[in-house]
Every structure is written in C-alpha cells, then in structure tokens.
Amino acid sequence: MADTIIHLSLQWKITLYYLVILAGIIITAKMISLVIERERVTHPGFVIFLFFIAPVLSFHSMKDVKPTSEKMRRRAGKTVLLLFCLSAVYSVLIPEMQGFSQTVRSYLAIWPFWLLIETIQAVVELSWLAFGYGVPGISNRPLVAGSVAEFWGRRWNRLFGDWLFRVCFRPLSRNPYGALFFTFLVSALIHELLVSVPLWLVYRVNCFGWMVFYFVIQAVAVVVERKWLRKNPFLNRCFTWLSVVGPVPLILNRGTLLIFHLSSS
C-alpha cells in the first residue's frame, strides 16, 4: 500500500488520503449513530447490514432506504447526461481556470463542484435502483434555499446534515444557540480532517482553521437571519447567498480543489 502511494502523483495522493479519511469518518459516524439512536435499533441483522452499506450516516435516515418500483430508464438518462457534462467541464473549463488566482479559481469552481456532487448523487441513486432500492439524495435542490438555516439544514449534503442534526444538534437542543455552534464546529472539524490534513500530508501547505472560520461564519449568519431577517424573505435569500458564497474561498480552498481535481496546483 505504501509503495503504491509513493508512486502516485501528488494530486492523486491527496485524493487517496481524502478517500481513506472519508471512509474512516463514515464508519465512525455510523457507529456513533447506532449508539446515539440505539432505541431505534430494533431491526433484524439485515437492516443493520444495509445501514452500513447504504449512503446514509444516521440510522434514522434508513426510513428513506426502501424498495421501489421506479424505472431505471429516466435515472439512467439523467446520469449519462450529467457524466457527459462533467467530462466536458473537466476537459474544457478546468484547464482554462488554471491561469487565474487561487481566490478567483475558488469562485469559478462553485458550479463544477456542484455538478460533481450532482453526478455522484445520480450514480449512487442509479446503482441502488438497480437492486430495487430508492435512497435519499445527497442534496435536495440547494439552489431554492431561502435561508442559511434551510441551506445547511435541509438542502446541502443531507448525508452529513441528517447525522449532524440527530447526533450533534438534537441532544443539545435545550440550548439552541449552543447546539447550533457545536453542530457547525463538528462539521468544520470533519472538513478539516478531510481537506486540511491531506493537504498538509502531501503538499506541506497549512490551511488549518480555514474550514472552522467558514463554518463559524455560517453559524453567525443563522443567528443574524433568525433575529433580523425572518420577516423579509427576499432580503433573507440575498443574505443567504452572500453568507454561503461570499466566503467560499475558505472552503473551496487549494486543498479542496486539488482533492477533486478542480485545480492542478
């Protein structure tokens, strides 16, 4: 294994480190969920096995993993289209982005990164559909989010979002603001492990703290909108995208772009 890693290019090394750390986080998160939600774990062994291979982290989300009669043709067509678009982006757009500064590349990478997530979601859903199961989507139309809380709570990355709510937020919900900041902090630390650690191990570049800073901004934004923007949906929507997209170079930083091959340096 070590010899294989040595002979990989630096960019594939950082991707491999990311995947190894991600696998460890997923297994750990599932085990924590079983402990926290143990009152729900009254199902036969097959359901537990299904939980460990399903694209969910919270055992509660297993209610959305169920047999379906949906036809594969429509899903397959969508998946092929997304794969074609993603291939075009990596072949044409990504090389053109390399001449810009790191900050500009971070903003330019927003759409390719979203397309990558949508493509992964389509492939996962199609794979499970082939075995007769419907699975919850990774994201749920994030572009229609009307608030920062809605974006992170119900729209973006439901894989981790549901787990963070069940395991981090709900047990502390008697103190809503404490629960809010703790949940975003855990999310930040997970991102630091996934991005900052591989970036340091492979490139010796230090971006520790960037993810924490980004998610602290998100937590503060949720507090601000709850206090002052609830009664103005249009202003709240504008504030949402300013809060989520404005500091995006902190999260779509050099490490993230290298891991997903959205940058070559």
C-alpha positions as CSV (number, residue, x, y, z in Angstrom):
1,M,0.0,0.0,0.0
2,A,2.8,2.5,1.0
3,D,4.7,1.7,-2.2
4,T,1.6,2.3,-4.3
5,I,1.0,5.7,-2.6
6,I,4.7,6.7,-3.2
7,H,4.4,6.2,-7.0
8,L,1.1,8.1,-7.3
9,S,1.2,11.7,-8.5
10,L,0.8,14.3,-5.7
11,Q,-2.7,15.1,-6.8
12,W,-3.8,11.5,-6.8
13,K,-2.1,11.1,-3.4
14,I,-4.2,13.8,-1.8
15,T,-7.3,12.3,-3.3
16,L,-6.4,8.9,-1.9
17,Y,-5.8,10.3,1.5
18,Y,-9.1,12.1,1.3
19,L,-10.9,8.9,0.5
20,V,-9.2,6.9,3.2
21,I,-10.1,9.5,5.8
22,L,-13.6,9.8,4.5
23,A,-14.1,6.0,4.8
24,G,-12.9,6.2,8.4
25,I,-15.3,9.1,9.2
26,I,-18.2,7.3,7.6
27,I,-17.7,4.1,9.6
28,T,-17.2,6.1,12.8
29,A,-20.3,8.3,12.2
30,K,-22.5,5.2,11.6
31,M,-21.3,3.5,14.8
32,I,-21.9,6.7,16.8
33,S,-25.4,6.9,15.2
34,L,-26.1,3.4,16.4
35,V,-25.1,4.3,19.9
36,I,-27.0,7.6,20.0
37,E,-30.1,6.3,18.3
38,R,-30.0,2.8,20.0
39,E,-33.7,3.0,20.8
40,R,-34.4,2.7,17.1
41,V,-32.1,-0.2,16.5
42,T,-34.7,-3.0,17.0
43,H,-34.5,-4.3,13.4
44,P,-33.2,-7.6,12.2
45,G,-29.5,-8.0,11.3
46,F,-30.1,-7.5,7.6
47,V,-31.3,-3.9,8.2
48,I,-28.1,-3.2,10.3
49,F,-26.0,-4.6,7.4
50,L,-28.0,-2.5,4.9
51,F,-27.4,0.6,7.1
52,F,-23.6,0.1,7.0
53,I,-23.5,-0.1,3.2
54,A,-26.3,2.4,2.5
55,P,-25.5,6.1,1.6
56,V,-26.7,7.4,4.9
57,L,-25.0,8.2,8.2
58,S,-27.9,8.4,10.6
59,F,-29.9,5.3,11.4
60,H,-33.0,7.4,11.3
61,S,-32.4,8.0,7.6
62,M,-32.9,4.3,6.9
63,K,-36.6,5.1,6.7
64,D,-35.8,6.6,3.3
65,V,-34.0,3.5,2.1
66,K,-36.8,1.3,0.8
67,P,-37.8,-0.9,-2.1
68,T,-39.1,1.0,-5.1
69,S,-40.7,0.2,-8.4
70,E,-39.2,3.3,-10.1
71,K,-38.0,2.6,-13.6
72,M,-34.3,2.9,-14.3
73,R,-34.6,4.5,-17.8
74,R,-35.2,8.1,-16.6
75,R,-32.5,7.9,-13.9
76,A,-30.0,6.4,-16.4
77,G,-30.7,9.1,-18.9
78,K,-30.1,11.8,-16.2
79,T,-26.9,10.1,-15.1
80,V,-25.5,9.8,-18.6
81,L,-26.2,13.5,-19.2
82,L,-24.5,14.5,-16.0
83,L,-21.5,12.4,-16.7
84,F,-21.2,13.9,-20.2
85,C,-21.4,17.5,-18.8
86,L,-18.9,16.7,-16.1
87,S,-16.5,15.3,-18.6
88,A,-16.8,18.4,-20.7
89,V,-16.2,20.6,-17.7
90,Y,-13.0,18.7,-16.7
91,S,-11.8,18.7,-20.3
92,V,-12.6,22.3,-21.2
93,L,-13.4,24.5,-18.3
94,I,-11.0,23.3,-15.6
95,P,-7.8,23.8,-17.7
96,E,-9.0,27.3,-18.6
97,M,-9.3,28.1,-14.9
98,Q,-5.7,27.5,-14.1
99,G,-4.5,30.9,-15.2
100,F,-6.5,32.7,-12.5
101,S,-5.6,33.4,-8.9
102,Q,-6.5,30.9,-6.2
103,T,-9.4,33.2,-5.0
104,V,-10.9,33.5,-8.4
105,R,-10.5,29.8,-9.1
106,S,-12.4,29.1,-5.9
107,Y,-15.4,31.1,-7.1
108,L,-15.1,29.6,-10.6
109,A,-15.1,26.1,-9.1
110,I,-18.5,26.5,-7.5
111,W,-20.5,25.3,-10.5
112,P,-18.1,22.4,-11.4
113,F,-18.1,21.3,-7.7
114,W,-21.9,21.4,-7.6
115,L,-22.1,19.4,-10.9
116,L,-19.7,16.9,-9.4
117,I,-21.9,16.4,-6.4
118,E,-25.0,16.0,-8.5
119,T,-23.2,13.4,-10.7
120,I,-22.1,11.4,-7.7
121,Q,-25.6,11.5,-6.4
122,A,-27.1,10.3,-9.7
123,V,-24.6,7.4,-9.9
124,V,-25.3,6.4,-6.3
125,E,-29.1,6.5,-6.8
126,L,-28.9,4.6,-10.1
127,S,-26.7,1.9,-8.5
128,W,-29.1,1.3,-5.7
129,L,-32.1,1.4,-8.1
130,A,-30.5,-1.4,-10.0
131,F,-31.1,-3.5,-6.8
132,G,-34.6,-2.3,-6.3
133,Y,-34.0,0.3,-3.6
134,G,-34.6,4.0,-3.5
135,V,-32.1,6.0,-1.4
136,P,-32.2,9.6,-0.2
137,G,-30.3,12.2,-2.3
138,I,-27.1,13.7,-1.1
139,S,-28.5,17.2,-1.8
140,N,-32.1,18.4,-2.1
141,R,-32.3,21.3,-4.6
142,P,-29.9,23.7,-2.7
143,L,-30.5,26.5,-5.2
144,V,-34.0,27.1,-3.8
145,A,-32.9,27.6,-0.2
146,G,-34.4,30.8,1.2
147,S,-32.3,30.9,4.3
148,V,-28.9,29.9,5.6
149,A,-30.6,27.5,8.1
150,E,-32.6,25.9,5.2
151,F,-29.5,25.6,3.0
152,W,-27.5,23.7,5.6
153,G,-30.4,22.0,7.4
154,R,-32.5,20.7,4.6
155,R,-30.8,21.3,1.2
156,W,-27.0,20.7,1.1
157,N,-25.3,17.4,1.8
158,R,-28.1,15.6,3.5
159,L,-25.7,12.6,4.0
160,F,-23.9,14.5,6.8
161,G,-26.6,17.0,7.5
162,D,-29.1,14.5,8.9
163,W,-26.3,12.9,11.0
164,L,-25.2,16.3,12.4
165,F,-28.8,17.1,13.4
166,R,-29.5,13.7,15.0
167,V,-26.2,13.3,16.8
168,C,-25.0,16.8,17.5
169,F,-27.9,19.3,17.4
170,R,-30.9,17.4,18.8
171,P,-29.2,16.1,22.1
172,L,-28.3,19.8,22.9
173,S,-31.5,21.4,21.6
174,R,-32.5,22.7,25.0
175,N,-29.8,25.3,24.3
176,P,-30.5,26.1,20.7
177,Y,-27.6,28.5,20.1
178,G,-25.1,26.2,21.9
179,A,-26.4,23.3,19.8
180,L,-26.1,25.4,16.6
181,F,-22.5,26.4,17.2
182,F,-21.5,22.9,18.4
183,T,-23.0,21.4,15.2
184,F,-21.2,23.8,12.9
185,L,-18.0,23.2,14.8
186,V,-18.2,19.4,14.4
187,S,-18.9,19.9,10.7
188,A,-15.9,22.2,10.5
189,L,-13.6,19.7,12.2
190,I,-14.8,17.0,9.8
191,H,-13.9,19.2,6.9
192,E,-10.5,20.0,8.4
193,L,-9.8,16.3,8.6
194,L,-10.9,15.7,5.1
195,V,-9.1,18.6,3.4
196,S,-6.6,20.3,5.7
197,V,-4.9,17.1,6.8
198,P,-4.4,15.6,3.3
199,L,-3.2,19.0,2.1
200,W,-0.6,19.1,4.8
201,L,0.5,15.5,4.4
202,V,1.0,15.7,0.7
203,Y,1.9,19.4,-0.1
204,R,3.0,20.6,3.4
205,V,0.6,23.5,2.9
206,N,-1.1,24.8,6.1
207,C,-4.7,25.8,5.7
208,F,-5.8,24.6,9.2
209,G,-8.5,26.8,10.6
210,W,-10.0,27.9,7.2
211,M,-12.9,25.4,7.5
212,V,-13.5,26.4,11.1
213,F,-13.6,30.1,10.1
214,Y,-16.1,29.4,7.3
215,F,-18.5,27.4,9.4
216,V,-18.3,29.9,12.3
217,I,-19.5,32.5,9.7
218,Q,-22.4,30.2,8.8
219,A,-23.4,29.8,12.4
220,V,-23.3,33.5,13.0
221,A,-25.3,34.0,9.8
222,V,-28.0,31.7,11.1
223,V,-28.3,33.7,14.3
224,V,-28.4,37.0,12.3
225,E,-31.2,35.9,10.0
226,R,-33.3,34.5,12.9
227,K,-33.0,37.8,14.8
228,W,-33.5,40.3,12.0
229,L,-34.4,38.8,8.6
230,R,-37.3,36.4,9.2
231,K,-39.9,38.8,8.1
232,N,-38.2,39.7,4.8
233,P,-37.9,36.6,2.6
234,F,-36.2,38.5,-0.3
235,L,-33.6,40.1,1.9
236,N,-33.1,36.8,3.7
237,R,-32.5,35.0,0.4
238,C,-29.9,37.6,-0.7
239,F,-28.2,37.3,2.7
240,T,-28.2,33.5,2.4
241,W,-26.2,33.6,-0.8
242,L,-23.9,36.3,0.4
243,S,-23.2,34.2,3.5
244,V,-22.7,30.9,1.8
245,V,-20.9,32.0,-1.4
246,G,-19.1,35.1,-0.2
247,P,-16.5,33.3,2.0
248,V,-16.4,30.3,-0.4
249,P,-12.5,30.6,-0.9
250,L,-12.2,29.4,2.7
251,I,-13.9,26.1,1.9
252,L,-13.2,25.6,-1.8
253,N,-9.6,26.3,-0.9
254,R,-6.4,24.9,-2.5
255,G,-6.9,21.6,-0.8
256,T,-10.5,21.1,-1.9
257,L,-9.7,22.0,-5.5
258,L,-6.7,19.6,-5.6
259,I,-8.6,16.7,-4.0
260,F,-11.4,16.9,-6.6
261,H,-9.0,17.8,-9.4
262,L,-10.6,21.2,-9.9
263,S,-7.1,22.7,-9.9
264,S,-3.6,21.4,-10.9
265,S,-1.6,23.5,-8.4
